[in-house]
Amino acid sequence: MNGARGETKLWVDGAALRLCLTLGALAEIETAFACTHLGELDARLRAMSAADLKIVLAVLLRGGGAGAPDAAQMAERAAPAEAARAVAEAFRLGLAG
C-alpha cells in the first residue's frame, strides 16, 4: 500500500484489500449522498449509518482498483469496526496535504 497516494488496506476473509480516496471516489461519494459541497459531506460522514459505511467502503475499494461487483461483495463481508477504521484512514491519507 502506498500511503503517499492515500492508499490503505482492509483485511477481508484473510486478504488485504486496497482502499484509495481518489478525486473520482470523492465525487462519487458526494453524489451518492446528494451533497453539494465538502462541508455537507463531512457532516454526513460524521453521522454515518451502516448503509452509508457500506457505500463508502465499496467506492473506496473501487478507488483502490477493485471491480464494481467485487467491491460490493467485499464491502458486504467486511467487519464493521475494521471497515470504519479503514475508511477513516483512507480519508485521513487522501486528504492529507
N, C-alpha and C positions, 0 to 999 in steps of 0.2 A: 504494500500500500504506500502511496506517495502523499504524505501529509501536506507537503508544499502545494500540491494540486487540490487539496481539500478532500482527499480520499481517506476513508476509514473502513474498518471491517466489522462484520457481524457474523457470528457463528450460528449456522442453522444446520441441524442434522449432521454435525461434525465437519461441515465445510465452511471455510472462510469466504464470505461474500463481500464484494467491494461495493461501497456506497460512495456517491460523489454528488455534491451540490454544485451542479453546473448552472450557468445562466438559464439554459433551457429548462432544467429541472425546477429552478426557482419560479420561472414564468408559468410552468405547468401547475405548480402548487398554488400560485396566486389564482389561476383560472379555475382550478378545482374548487377553491373556497370562495370564489367570486369576490376576491379582494382587488381593490383598485390601486392600492399603494402598500409599500412595505410596512408602514405603521399598522395598518389593518391586519396584515398577515402576521406580524409579531404578536398582536393581541390574540388572534385565533390560535396560534401555536402555543401560547402560554396557557390556554384553556382547552387543550386538545382532547378530543374523545378517542376512544379505542378505534372507531371507524376512521377518524382523521389520521391517527397514527398509521394505520394500515395503508391509507392512500399515500401519505408522505413517504413511508418506507418503500413502497413499490416504485414511486417516482425516483427516489434516490438510488435504488437498485438499478433502474434503467439508466440513470446518470452514470453509474459505475460500469455499465456495459451489458447488463442482463437484458434479454429479450422481454417483451411485454408479458407474454403468458408465463414465462419463468419467474419474472419479478412478482407477479400477482400470487403465484403459488408459494414462493419463498416467503413473502410477507405474511401469508396465512399461517405458516409453520413457525415463525419466529416467536421466541419467548418474549412476552410483553416488556419486562424490565430491560432485557438486553436490547430490544428494538428501540425503546425510548432512549437508552444510553447512546446507541449508535446514531440515531437521528440527531440528538443534541450535539454529539461530537462532529458529525458531518456539517452541521450549521456553524459550529464554532470554527472549524477549519476552513470552511468555504467562505466565510465572511471575514476571516482574519485579514488584516491589511498589511 
